[in-house]
Amino acid sequence: MSFSSETKNELARVEPEKKCDQLAEIAGFLRVSGSLRLTGGGNFTIVIATDNPAIARHYKRLIREYFQIDAKLEVGGAEALKKGHTYMLTISPENHSESILRETGILLVREGNNYISDGIYEELIRKKCCKRAYMRGMFMGTGSISDPEKSYHLEFACESRTLANDLKKMINSFEDLSVKVVQRRNRWVVYMKNSQYISDVLALMGAHAQMLAFENVRVQKSVFNQTTRILNCDNANTDRTLDASEKQLRAIRSLKQSGQYDRMSEKLKELADLRISNPEASLTQLGEMTDPPLGKSGVNNRMKRILSLAEKVMSEK
């Protein structure tokens, strides 16, 4: 099962207790997963579809609890598409479908005429708890999240620009959250790639187990990346040390061949001998071997004098 499916299954087990949250979650799911069928007399039948049985059971139960009606649950095959089954909840005019559309902010009135809105009804999301519930409903209907082992990406695919912009505004109203909107074919996608934002959204929606799983992967990847950076840095430092050591050894050999080595001070001879005996040692390590011990800057100054003497010898040849 994908990380996205596991997240939706966990969200389907969240039971909102407050009536305002129940309504907001139903409205969010209905907004992206519902469709309308006209029946006789200008009435509407609501059809809500999902391919997840846990989500279908969840909303059948939630609709019954809030609206006191029993939505009809049907299972339809999708063999031609090879995508398993489609679970459909149907709410007929006899079950007050029009009232439900009005209360969820989908059927509105303008200049005395009914119209179907394509955005988020502000009255439903005035409180933060309602925003979280609405987001949860929309995610179960049209959201997806990538496996954090592969990438960080969470998105909501919306049918209209208005809905995408309203969702962006709602999510961005939470402190330290930010999403973007992009058009993808005939849809507008609200998405985020920041791992901290995704973790926060999972927690806000109530997917706490998935949030912990996400954080576990995030921490492991962070530790791995940090370890890799340290190893790369160590390797680079080792390479620089070896390159510098080879240059110093060439200088010392040149001084010995020219006879200049014997004319150097005892301190410079000591350092030159230590370098020959310890070609892989750093300047700090060489300093610890001198008698008395010498700091890195002191070793560096003496080594510069050795290199300078060698350059002078080479220039006189």
SERO-4910 file (N, C-alpha, C, O; in steps of 0.05 Angstrom, whole numbers):
BEGIN
 pado doro    nc1    nc2    nc3   cac1   cac2   cac3    cc1    cc2    cc3    oc1    oc2    oc3
  Met    A     17    -24      0      0      0      0     18     25      0     38     26     14
  Ser    A     10     45    -16     26     69    -18     24     86      7      5     83     23
  Phe    A     43    104     10     43    122     33     18    140     32      6    146     53
  Ser    A      9    147      8    -14    164      4    -40    149     13    -57    160     27
  Ser    A    -42    123      5    -65    107     13    -66    102     43    -87    103     56
  Glu    A    -42     97     55    -41     94     84    -50    119     99    -63    118    120
  Thr    A    -42    142     88    -50    167    100    -80    171     99    -92    179    119
  Lys    A    -92    165     76   -121    168     74   -136    148     92   -157    154    103
  Asn    A   -125    124     94   -138    104    112   -137    114    141   -156    110    156
  Glu    A   -115    126    149   -113    136    176   -133    159    180   -147    161    200
  Leu    A   -135    177    160   -154    200    162   -183    190    163   -199    203    176
  Ala    A   -188    168    150   -215    157    150   -224    146    178   -247    141    183
  Arg    A   -204    143    195   -210    134    223   -213    157    242   -220    153    265
  Val    A   -208    182    232   -211    205    249   -241    211    252   -255    214    231
  Glu    A   -251    214    276   -279    219    280   -283    247    292   -279    251    317
  Pro    A   -290    267    276   -293    294    287   -317    295    306   -339    285    300
  Glu    A   -313    306    330   -334    307    350   -352    331    348   -376    329    352
  Lys    A   -340    354    341   -357    378    340   -373    379    314   -363    371    293
  Lys    A   -397    389    316   -414    391    292   -403    408    270   -405    402    247
  Cys    A   -389    430    278   -378    447    257   -356    433    242   -353    437    218
  Asp    A   -341    416    255   -320    401    242   -331    379    224   -321    374    202
  Gln    A   -353    366    233   -366    346    217   -376    358    191   -372    347    169
  Leu    A   -389    381    193   -399    395    169   -377    403    150   -378    399    126
  Ala    A   -356    415    161   -333    424    145   -320    401    130   -313    404    107
  Glu    A   -316    379    144   -304    356    131   -321    344    109   -311    338     87
  Ile    A   -347    342    114   -366    332     93   -365    351     69   -364    342     46
  Ala    A   -365    377     75   -365    397     53   -340    395     37   -341    397     12
  Gly    A   -317    392     50   -291    390     35   -291    365     17   -282    367     -6
  Phe    A   -300    343     27   -300    318     11   -321    320    -11   -315    312    -34
  Leu    A   -344    331     -5   -366    333    -25   -357    352    -47   -364    348    -71
  Arg    A   -342    373    -40   -334    393    -60   -317    380    -82   -320    388   -106
  Val    A   -300    361    -75   -281    350    -95   -289    322   -105   -280    313   -126
  Ser    A   -307    308    -90   -314    281    -98   -343    278   -106   -352    256   -114
  Gly    A   -359    299   -103   -387    298   -109   -394    308   -137   -380    324   -148
  Ser    A   -416    297   -147   -428    307   -172   -458    307   -169   -469    295   -151
  Leu    A   -471    322   -187   -500    326   -185   -514    314   -209   -504    316   -232
  Arg    A   -537    302   -204   -555    293   -225   -582    306   -222   -594    306   -201
  Leu    A   -590    318   -244   -616    331   -244   -638    310   -246   -637    292   -262
  Thr    A   -658    313   -229   -681    295   -230   -706    312   -237   -704    336   -241
  Gly    A   -729    299   -238   -753    313   -244   -759    336   -225   -754    335   -201
  Gly    A   -771    358   -237   -779    381   -220   -755    398   -212   -758    414   -194
  Gly    A   -733    395   -226   -710    412   -219   -695    404   -194   -680    420   -183
  Asn    A   -700    380   -184   -687    371   -160   -660    358   -166   -654    352   -189
  Phe    A   -644    355   -145   -617    345   -149   -613    318   -134   -624    315   -112
  Thr    A   -598    300   -146   -588    277   -132   -558    280   -129   -545    285   -149
  Ile    A   -548    276   -105   -519    279   -101   -506    251   -103   -516    232    -91
  Val    A   -485    249   -119   -470    224   -121   -441    230   -113   -427    247   -125
  Ile    A   -432    216    -92   -405    220    -82   -389    194    -88   -398    172    -81
  Ala    A   -366    196   -102   -351    172   -111   -323    172    -99   -310    193    -96
  Thr    A   -314    148    -92   -287    144    -83   -278    115    -90   -295     98    -92
  Asp    A   -253    111    -92   -243     84    -97   -233     70    -72   -221     49    -73
  Asn    A   -237     84    -49   -227     74    -24   -251     65     -6   -267     83      2
  Pro    A   -253     40      0   -277     31     16   -277     43     44   -299     48     55
  Ala    A   -254     47     56   -253     58     83   -264     87     83   -278     95    101
  Ile    A   -258    102     62   -268    129     60   -298    129     55   -313    145     66
  Ala    A   -308    111     38   -337    109     33   -352    102     59   -372    115     64
  Arg    A   -342     84     75   -355     77    100   -354    101    119   -374    106    134
  His    A   -332    115    119   -328    138    138   -349    159    132   -362    169    150
  Tyr    A   -353    166    106   -371    188    100   -400    179    101   -418    195    106
  Lys    A   -405    154     96   -433    144    100   -441    148    130   -463    156    136
  Arg    A   -422    141    148   -427    143    176   -428    173    185   -445    180    201
  Leu    A   -410    189    174   -410    218    181   -434    232    172   -445    249    186
  Ile    A   -443    226    147   -468    239    137   -492    230    153   -509    247    158
  Arg    A   -493    205    161   -516    196    177   -516    210    204   -537    217    214
  Glu    A   -492    214    216   -490    226    242   -498    256    241   -512    265    259
  Tyr    A   -489    270    220   -494    299    219   -522    305    208   -537    321    220
  Phe    A   -529    293    185   -554    300    172   -577    282    179   -600    287    171
  Gln    A   -572    261    194   -593    242    202   -606    229    178   -630    225    178
  Ile    A   -590    223    158   -601    209    134   -582    185    128   -559    185    136
  Asp    A   -592    166    113   -576    143    107   -571    143     77   -587    136     60
  Ala    A   -546    153     70   -539    154     41   -536    125     30   -526    107     44
  Lys    A   -546    121      6   -545     95     -6   -516     89    -16   -505    106    -31
  Leu    A   -505     67     -8   -478     59    -17   -480     37    -38   -492     16    -34
  Glu    A   -467     43    -61   -466     24    -83   -437     19    -91   -420     37    -88
  Val    A   -432     -5   -101   -405    -12   -110   -407    -16   -140   -422    -33   -150
  Gly    A   -390     -2   -155   -390     -4   -184   -362    -15   -193   -342     -7   -181
  Gly    A   -362    -32   -213   -337    -42   -223   -323    -23   -242   -336     -5   -253
  Ala    A   -297    -26   -244   -282     -9   -263   -262    -27   -277   -238    -20   -280
  Glu    A   -272    -50   -286   -254    -70   -298   -240    -59   -323   -216    -66   -328
  Ala    A   -254    -43   -338   -242    -33   -363   -217    -15   -357   -198    -15   -373
  Leu    A   -218     -1   -335   -196     16   -328   -176      1   -310   -154     12   -305
  Lys    A   -183    -23   -301   -166    -39   -284   -158    -24   -259   -135    -25   -250
  Lys    A   -177    -11   -247   -171      4   -223   -188     -5   -200   -193     10   -181
  Gly    A   -198    -29   -200   -214    -40   -178   -242    -30   -179   -254    -28   -201
  His    A   -253    -23   -156   -281    -15   -154   -284     15   -147   -266     27   -136
  Thr    A   -307     25   -154   -315     52   -146   -338     50   -126   -358     36   -131
  Tyr    A   -336     64   -104   -356     64    -83   -371     90    -85   -360    112    -83
  Met    A   -398     88    -88   -414    112    -92   -435    115    -70   -450     96    -64
  Leu    A   -436    139    -59   -456    146    -40   -476    164    -54   -469    184    -66
  Thr    A   -502    157    -53   -523    172    -67   -542    183    -46   -552    170    -29
  Ile    A   -547    210    -50   -567    224    -32   -589    235    -50   -584    253    -67
  Ser    A   -612    225    -48   -634    232    -65   -649    257    -55   -645    265    -32
  Pro    A   -667    268    -71   -683    291    -62   -700    284    -37   -704    301    -20
  Glu    A   -709    259    -35   -724    251    -12   -708    252     14   -719    255     36
  Asn    A   -682    251     11   -664    254     34   -653    282     37   -631    286     48
  His    A   -668    301     26   -661    330     29   -634    337     16   -618    351     28
  Ser    A   -629    327     -8   -604    333    -21   -600    363    -26   -577    372    -23
  Glu    A   -622    378    -32   -618    406    -36   -610    421    -11   -593    438    -12
  Ser    A   -621    413     11   -614    426     37   -585    420     43   -570    437     54
  Ile    A   -576    396     37   -548    388     42   -529    405     25   -508    414     34
  Leu    A   -537    409      0   -520    425    -18   -518    454     -8   -497    467    -10
  Arg    A   -540    464      2   -540    492     13   -523    494     38   -507    513     41
  Glu    A   -526    474     56   -512    476     81   -481    472     77   -466    482     93
  Thr    A   -474    457     57   -445    453     52   -433    475     34   -410    473     26
  Gly    A   -449    495     27   -439    518     12   -435    512    -17   -419    526    -31
  Ile    A   -448    492    -28   -445    485    -57   -467    498    -73   -462    508    -95
  Leu    A   -491    498    -63   -514    510    -77   -520    537    -63   -528    537    -40
  Leu    A   -516    559    -78   -519    585    -67   -540    601    -84   -550    591   -104
  Val    A   -547    624    -74   -567    641    -87   -554    667    -95   -540    680    -78
  Arg    A   -558    676   -120   -548    702   -128   -570    715   -145   -580    704   -164
  Glu    A   -579    739   -136   -600    754   -150   -625    737   -153   -639    739   -174
  Gly    A   -631    722   -133   -656    706   -133   -654    680   -147   -674    665   -148
  Asn    A   -631    673   -158   -628    648   -173   -607    630   -160   -586    639   -150
  Asn    A   -612    604   -161   -593    584   -151   -569    582   -170   -572    584   -195
  Tyr    A   -546    578   -159   -522    572   -175   -503    554   -159   -503    554   -135
  Ile    A   -487    539   -174   -468    521   -162   -441    536   -159   -430    544   -178
  Ser    A   -432    539   -134   -407    553   -129   -384    534   -136   -386    510   -137
  Asp    A   -361    547   -141   -337    530   -148   -314    537   -129   -291    530   -135
  Gly    A   -320    549   -106   -299    555    -87   -306    544    -59   -323    527    -57
  Ile    A   -292    554    -39   -297    546    -11   -315    566      2   -309    590      2
  Tyr    A   -337    557     14   -356    575     27   -343    584     54   -338    568     72
  Glu    A   -339    610     56   -324    622     78   -337    616    105   -323    612    125
  Glu    A   -363    615    106   -377    610    132   -369    583    144   -372    580    169
  Leu    A   -360    564    128   -354    538    138   -327    536    151   -321    517    166
  Ile    A   -309    555    146   -281    553    155   -272    577    171   -249    586    169
  Arg    A   -290    588    186   -283    611    202   -264    604    225   -248    621    234
  Lys    A   -266    580    235   -249    571    258   -227    552    248   -230    539    227
  Lys    A   -205    552    262   -182    535    254   -189    505    254   -180    491    236
  Cys    A   -206    497    273   -213    469    274   -229    461    249   -226    439    238
  Cys    A   -245    480    239   -261    475    215   -243    475    190   -248    459    171
  Lys    A   -222    491    190   -204    491    167   -189    465    166   -185    454    144
  Arg    A   -181    454    189   -167    429    190   -186    406    179   -177    389    164
  Ala    A   -211    407    188   -230    387    179   -236    389    149   -237    369    135
  Tyr    A   -239    414    139   -244    418    110   -220    407     94   -224    394     73
  Met    A   -196    413    103   -172    404     90   -171    373     90   -163    361     70
  Arg    A   -179    361    112   -179    332    114   -198    320     93   -192    300     80
  Gly    A   -222    332     91   -241    322     72   -232    325     43   -235    306     27
  Met    A   -219    347     37   -209    351     10   -186    332      4   -184    322    -18
  Phe    A   -169    327     24   -147    309     19   -157    281     13   -147    267     -5
  Met    A   -177    272     28   -187    245     24   -200    243     -4   -202    221    -15
  Gly    A   -210    265    -14   -223    265    -40   -204    268    -63   -208    255    -84
  Thr    A   -184    285    -60   -167    292    -84   -138    296    -77   -123    304    -95
  Gly    A   -130    290    -53   -102    294    -45    -84    270    -50    -94    248    -55
  Ser    A    -58    275    -50    -39    254    -52    -13    263    -40     -7    287    -38
  Ile    A      3    244    -31     29    250    -19     48    228    -28     42    205    -28
  Ser    A     72    237    -36     92    218    -45    105    203    -22    105    213      1
  Asp    A    117    181    -28    132    166     -8    157    183      0    173    190    -18
  Pro    A    160    190     26    182    207     34    209    194     29    229    209     28
  Glu    A    210    168     25    236    155     19    246    165     -9    270    165    -14
  Lys    A    227    172    -26    234    180    -54    235    210    -57    254    221    -69
  Ser    A    214    224    -47    213    254    -50    194    265    -31    178    251    -18
  Tyr    A    194    292    -28    175    306    -11    156    321    -29    163    340    -42
  His    A    131    312    -29    111    325    -47     83    318    -37     76    295    -35
  Leu    A     67    339    -31     39    336    -23     23    354    -41     31    377    -45
  Glu    A      0    345    -51    -16    362    -69    -46    356    -67    -54    334    -58
  Phe    A    -61    376    -76    -90    373    -79    -96    381   -108    -89    403   -116
  Ala    A   -109    364   -123   -116    370   -150   -145    381   -151   -164    367   -144
  Cys    A   -148    406   -161   -174    419   -160   -185    423   -189   -169    426   -208
  Glu    A   -211    423   -191   -224    425   -217   -225    454   -227   -229    459   -251
  Ser    A   -222    473   -209   -225    501   -217   -203    518   -204   -192    511   -183
  Arg    A   -196    540   -218   -176    558   -207   -186    571   -181   -171    576   -163
  Thr    A   -212    577   -181   -224    589   -157   -220    572   -132   -212    581   -111
  Leu    A   -226    546   -135   -223    527   -113   -194    525   -105   -188    525    -81
  Ala    A   -176    524   -124   -147    522   -118   -138    547   -103   -123    544    -83
  Asn    A   -146    570   -111   -138    595    -98   -150    597    -70   -137    606    -51
  Asp    A   -175    588    -67   -188    588    -40   -173    569    -21   -170    575      2
  Leu    A   -166    546    -32   -152    526    -15   -124    537     -8   -115    534     15
  Lys    A   -111    549    -27    -85    561    -21    -87    582      1    -71    583     20
  Lys    A   -107    599     -1   -111    620     20   -117    607     47   -107    617     67
  Met    A   -133    586     47   -140    573     73   -115    560     85   -110    564    109
  Ile    A    -99    546     70    -75    533     81    -55    554     90    -43    551    111
  Asn    A    -51    574     74    -32    595     81    -40    612    105    -24    627    116
  Ser    A    -65    609    114    -74    623    138    -63    611    163    -63    624    184
  Phe    A    -52    586    161    -39    574    184    -10    585    185      3    588    165
  Glu    A     -1    590    209     25    601    213     47    582    203     46    558    207
  Asp    A     66    594    189     89    579    179     82    558    158     97    538    155
  Leu    A     60    561    143     53    543    121     52    559     95     43    582     95
  Ser    A     60    547     74     58    561     48     56    540     26     71    520     25
  Val    A     37    545      8     33    527    -15     33    543    -41     31    568    -40
  Lys    A     37    530    -63     36    542    -90     15    530   -107      5    508   -101
  Val    A      7    543   -128    -13    533   -147     -1    533   -175     12    552   -183
  Val    A     -6    510   -188      4    508   -216    -18    494   -232    -32    477   -222
  Gln    A    -21    502   -258    -41    489   -275    -28    465   -288     -6    466   -299
  Arg    A    -42    442   -287    -32    418   -299    -55    407   -316    -74    396   -307
  Arg    A    -51    410   -342    -72    404   -362    -98    419   -355    -97    444   -355
  Asn    A   -120    405   -349   -145    420   -343   -150    422   -313   -173    426   -305
  Arg    A   -130    419   -297   -133    420   -268   -113    440   -256    -93    447   -268
  Trp    A   -120    450   -233   -103    468   -218    -94    454   -193   -110    444   -177
  Val    A    -68    452   -189    -56    436   -168    -45    454   -146    -28    471   -152
  Val    A    -54    449   -122    -43    463    -98    -23    444    -86    -29    421    -79
  Tyr    A      2    453    -84     23    434    -76     44    446    -57     46    471    -56
  Met    A     58    429    -43     81    438    -27    102    416    -29     97    392    -31
  Lys    A    128    425    -27    150    407    -28    168    410     -4    187    394      0
  Asn    A    162    429     13    178    433     37    171    411     57    147    408     65
  Ser    A    190    396     66    185    373     84    172    381    110    155    367    121
  Gln    A    180    404    121    169    413    146    139    420    143    123    414    160
  Tyr    A    133    433    120    105    440    115     88    415    113     66    413    124
  Ile    A     98    395     99     83    370     95     78    356    122     56    347    127
  Ser    A     99    356    138     96    344    165     74    358    181     58    346    195
  Asp    A     75    385    180     55    401    194     26    396    184      8    394    200
  Val    A     24    394    158     -3    389    146    -14    362    154    -38    359    161
  Leu    A      3    342    155     -5    315    164    -16    317    193    -36    305    199
  Ala    A     -2    331    209    -11    335    237    -37    350    239    -54    343    254
  Leu    A    -39    371    223    -63    388    223    -88    371    215   -109    375    227
  Met    A    -85    354    195   -107    338    186   -114    315    205   -136    305    204
  Gly    A    -95    308    223   -101    287    242    -87    261    235    -93    240    248
  Ala    A    -69    260    215    -55    236    208    -29    234    225     -7    236    214
  His    A    -32    230    251     -9    232    269     10    208    265     34    212    267
  Ala    A      0    184    261     17    161    257     34    165    231     58    159    231
  Gln    A     21    174    210     35    179    185     55    202    188     76    202    175
  Met    A     48    222    204     66    244    209     92    234    222    114    242    215
  Leu    A     89    216    242    112    204    256    129    187    237    153    188    238
  Ala    A    115    172    219    130    156    200    145    174    180    168    169    173
  Phe    A    132    196    172    145    215    154    169    228    168    190    230    156
  Glu    A    166    236    194    188    248    208    211    229    212    234    237    211
  Asn    A    205    203    216    226    183    219    243    181    194    268    180    196
  Val    A    230    181    171    245    180    146    261    206    142    284    206    134
  Arg    A    248    228    149    261    255    146    286    256    163    307    266    154
  Val    A    285    247    188    308    247    205    330    229    195    353    236    195
  Gln    A    322    205    186    342    186    176    357    198    151    381    196    149
  Lys    A    341    210    133    353    222    110    372    246    117    393    250    105
  Ser    A    363    261    138    379    283    146    406    274    158    427    286    153
  Val    A    404    253    175    429    242    187    447    231    165    471    235    166
  Phe    A    435    216    146    451    205    124    465    227    108    488    225    101
  Asn    A    449    248    101    461    270     85    483    285    101    503    292     89
  Gln    A    478    288    127    499    302    143    524    285    145    546    295    143
  Thr    A    520    258    148    543    240    149    559    241    123    583    241    122
  Thr    A    544    241    101    556    242     74    572    268     71    595    267     60
  Arg    A    561    290     80    575    316     78    601    315     95    622    325     86
  Ile    A    599    304    119    623    302    136    644    285    123    668    292    123
  Leu    A    636    262    112    655    244     99    668    257     75    692    255     70
  Asn    A    651    271     59    662    285     36    682    306     44    703    310     32
  Cys    A    675    320     66    693    341     76    719    329     86    740    339     81
  Asp    A    716    307    101    740    293    111    758    283     88    782    286     89
  Asn    A    745    272     68    760    262     44    774    285     30    797    283     22
  Ala    A    760    308     28    772    331     15    796    342     32    817    349     21
  Asn    A    792    342     58    814    351     76    838    332     74    861    341     73
  Thr    A    832    306     73    853    286     70    868    290     44    893    288     43
  Asp    A    853    294     22    866    299     -4    884    324     -3    907    323    -13
  Arg    A    874    345      9    890    370     11    915    365     28    937    375     21
  Thr    A    912    349     50    935    344     67    956    328     52    980    334     54
  Leu    A    947    308     37    966    291     22    980    307      0   1004    303     -5
  Asp    A    965    324    -13    977    341    -34    998    359    -23   1020    362    -34
  Ala    A    991    372      0   1010    390     13   1035    374     23   1057    384     21
  Ser    A   1030    350     33   1052    333     43   1071    326     20   1095    327     24
  Glu    A   1060    319     -3   1077    311    -25   1094    335    -34   1117    332    -42
  Lys    A   1082    359    -34   1097    383    -42   1120    388    -22   1142    395    -30
  Gln    A   1114    384      4   1134    388     24   1157    368     22   1180    374     26
  Leu    A   1149    342     16   1170    321     14   1188    327    -10   1212    322     -8
  Arg    A   1177    337    -32   1193    344    -55   1213    366    -48   1236    365    -56
  Ala    A   1203    385    -33   1220    408    -24   1243    398     -7   1266    406    -10
  Ile    A   1237    380     12   1257    369     30   1278    353     15   1302    355     20
  Arg    A   1269    336     -4   1288    321    -20   1306    339    -36   1330    334    -40
  Ser    A   1295    361    -46   1310    380    -62   1332    393    -44   1355    396    -53
  Leu    A   1324    399    -19   1344    411     -1   1366    392      6   1389    400      9
  Lys    A   1359    367      9   1380    347     15   1399    342     -8   1423    340     -5
  Gln    A   1387    342    -32   1404    337    -55   1423    361    -60   1446    357    -70
  Ser    A   1415    385    -53   1431    409    -57   1451    414    -35   1469    430    -37
  Gly    A   1448    399    -12   1465    404     11   1455    426     29   1467    431     50
  Gln    A   1434    439     21   1423    461     37   1410    451     63   1409    465     83
  Tyr    A   1402    425     63   1390    413     87   1409    415    111   1400    421    133
  Asp    A   1435    410    107   1454    409    129   1458    437    140   1467    440    163
  Arg    A   1452    458    125   1456    485    134   1431    497    148   1431    519    158
  Met    A   1409    481    149   1385    491    162   1387    490    192   1405    476    203
  Ser    A   1370    504    206   1370    504    235   1360    477    245   1347    462    230
  Glu    A   1366    470    270   1358    445    281   1327    443    282   1316    421    279
  Lys    A   1314    465    287   1284    465    288   1273    457    261   1254    442    259
  Leu    A   1284    469    239   1274    462    212   1281    433    205   1265    420    192
  Lys    A   1305    424    213   1312    396    208   1293    377    222   1285    357    211
  Glu    A   1287    384    247   1268    367    262   1242    364    248   1231    342    245
  Leu    A   1231    386    238   1205    385    224   1208    370    198   1190    355    191
  Ala    A   1229    375    184   1233    361    158   1235    331    163   1224    315    147
  Asp    A   1250    322    184   1252    293    189   1225    282    197   1218    259    189
  Leu    A   1209    297    213   1183    287    221   1165    284    196   1149    265    195
  Arg    A   1167    302    177   1150    300    153   1158    275    137   1141    261    127
  Ile    A   1184    270    135   1193    247    120   1183    221    133   1175    202    119
  Ser    A   1183    221    160   1174    197    175   1144    194    175   1134    172    179
  Asn    A   1130    216    172   1101    216    174   1088    231    151   1078    253    155
  Pro    A   1089    220    127   1079    234    103   1049    240    103   1040    258     89
  Glu    A   1033    224    118   1004    228    118    995    245    141    971    251    143
  Ala    A   1012    254    159   1004    269    183    997    298    175   1008    309    156
  Ser    A    978    309    190    971    337    186    991    355    201   1008    345    216
  Leu    A    989    381    196   1007    399    210   1003    398    240   1022    400    255
  Thr    A    977    395    248    971    394    277    985    369    289    996    371    311
  Gln    A    983    347    275    995    322    285   1026    324    285   1039    314    304
  Leu    A   1038    337    265   1067    342    265   1075    359    289   1095    354    302
  Gly    A   1058    379    295   1065    396    318   1065    382    344   1080    388    362
  Glu    A   1047    362    347   1046    346    371   1071    328    374   1077    319    397
  Met    A   1085    323    352   1109    305    353   1134    321    359   1154    309    366
  Thr    A   1134    347    355   1159    363    360   1165    364    390   1148    359    406
  Asp    A   1190    372    396   1199    374    423   1211    401    428   1233    406    418
  Pro    A   1197    419    442   1171    416    454   1149    417    433   1154    426    411
  Pro    A   1124    408    440   1102    409    421   1097    437    410   1101    457    424
  Leu    A   1089    438    385   1085    464    371   1056    465    361   1045    445    352
  Gly    A   1045    489    361   1018    493    351   1018    492    320   1039    492    308
  Lys    A    994    491    309    992    488    280   1004    512    266   1018    509    245
  Ser    A    999    536    276   1010    560    263   1041    560    264   1053    569    244
  Gly    A   1052    551    286   1081    549    288   1093    530    268   1113    535    255
  Val    A   1080    506    265   1088    486    245   1086    498    217   1104    494    201
  Asn    A   1065    512    212   1060    523    186   1081    544    179   1090    545    156
  Asn    A   1090    560    198   1111    580    193   1137    567    187   1151    575    168
  Arg    A   1144    546    202   1169    532    196   1169    518    169   1188    518    154
  Met    A   1145    506    163   1143    492    137   1145    512    114   1157    506     93
  Lys    A   1134    536    118   1137    557     97   1166    564     92   1174    569     69
  Arg    A   1182    565    114   1210    571    111   1225    549     96   1243    555     79
  Ile    A   1217    524    101   1229    502     87   1223    504     57   1240    500     40
  Leu    A   1197    509     51   1189    511     23   1202    535      9   1210    533    -14
  Ser    A   1206    557     24   1219    580     13   1248    575      6   1258    583    -15
  Leu    A   1262    560     24   1290    553     19   1291    535     -6   1309    538    -22
  Ala    A   1272    516     -8   1273    498    -31   1268    513    -57   1281    507    -77
  Glu    A   1249    532    -57   1244    548    -81   1269    564    -89   1275    568   -113
  Lys    A   1284    574    -69   1308    589    -74   1329    571    -87   1343    580   -106
  Val    A   1331    547    -77   1350    528    -88   1343    522   -118   1361    521   -135
  Met    A   1317    517   -123   1308    511   -150   1313    534   -169   1320    530   -192
  Ser    A   1310    558   -159   1313    582   -177   1343    586   -184   1349    599   -204
  Glu    A   1361    576   -167   1389    580   -172   1401    560   -190   1423    562   -200
  Lys    A   1385    539   -196   1395    518   -214   1395    527   -243   1403    512   -261
***
